Amino acid sequence: MKLAKILEKAKKYLFLIQTNEDIKKRKIEKLRDKIEDKILKLDKKIRNEKDEEENLKLKDERTMLKNFRKQLKQKK
């Protein structure tokens, strides 16, 4: 192979790697946004809920989502 062809293939490969990383970052951002929305909705439900058992379940779910959100931040 000529050096020019090898160089072109290397450039294409590096471009694909960069594109793949960008896509992963965008997916993580979207997931984090969805988690934030879910946490906000749970906060509203917790404030409006009268039943103590249901309130505890909602708080547990919110805690799990917050922990998952922290893990995503660490992965970033």
C-alpha positions in Angstrom: 0.0 0.0 0.0 1.1 3.5 -0.6 1.7 5.8 2.3 -1.1 8.1 1.2 -3.7 5.3 1.3 -2.6 4.2 4.7 -2.8 7.8 5.9 -6.3 8.2 4.5 -7.5 5.0 6.2 -6.0 6.1 9.5 -7.8 9.5 9.2 -11.1 7.7 8.5 -10.6 5.4 11.5 -9.8 8.3 13.8 -12.8 10.2 12.6 -15.1 7.2 13.3 -13.6 6.9 16.8 -14.3 10.6 17.5 -17.8 10.3 16.1 -18.6 7.3 18.2 -17.4 9.1 21.4 -19.6 12.2 20.5 -22.6 9.9 20.1 -22.0 8.3 23.5 -21.7 11.7 25.1 -25.0 12.9 23.6 -26.7 9.7 24.7 -25.4 10.2 28.3 -26.6 13.8 28.2 -30.1 12.8 27.1 -30.3 10.1 29.8 -29.2 12.6 32.4 -31.9 15.0 31.2 -34.5 12.3 31.4 -33.4 11.4 34.9 -33.6 15.1 36.0 -37.1 15.3 34.6 -38.2 12.1 36.5 -36.7 13.4 39.7 -38.6 16.7 39.4 -41.9 14.8 38.8 -41.2 12.6 41.8 -40.6 15.7 44.0 -44.0 17.0 42.9 -45.7 13.7 43.7 -44.0 13.5 47.1 -45.3 17.0 48.0 -48.8 16.2 46.9 -49.0 12.6 48.3 -50.9 12.1 51.6 -50.3 8.4 52.0 -47.1 7.8 54.1 -46.3 4.4 52.5 -46.6 5.8 49.0 -44.5 8.7 50.0 -41.7 6.4 51.2 -41.8 4.4 47.9 -41.5 7.7 46.0 -38.6 8.9 48.1 -36.8 5.5 47.6 -37.2 5.8 43.9 -36.0 9.4 43.9 -32.9 8.3 45.9 -32.1 5.6 43.4 -32.4 8.0 40.5 -30.1 10.5 42.3 -27.5 7.8 42.8 -27.7 6.8 39.2 -27.3 10.4 38.2 -24.1 10.6 40.3 -22.8 7.5 38.6 -23.4 9.1 35.2 -21.5 12.2 36.3 -18.5 10.1 37.4 -18.5 8.2 34.1 -18.4 11.4 32.2 
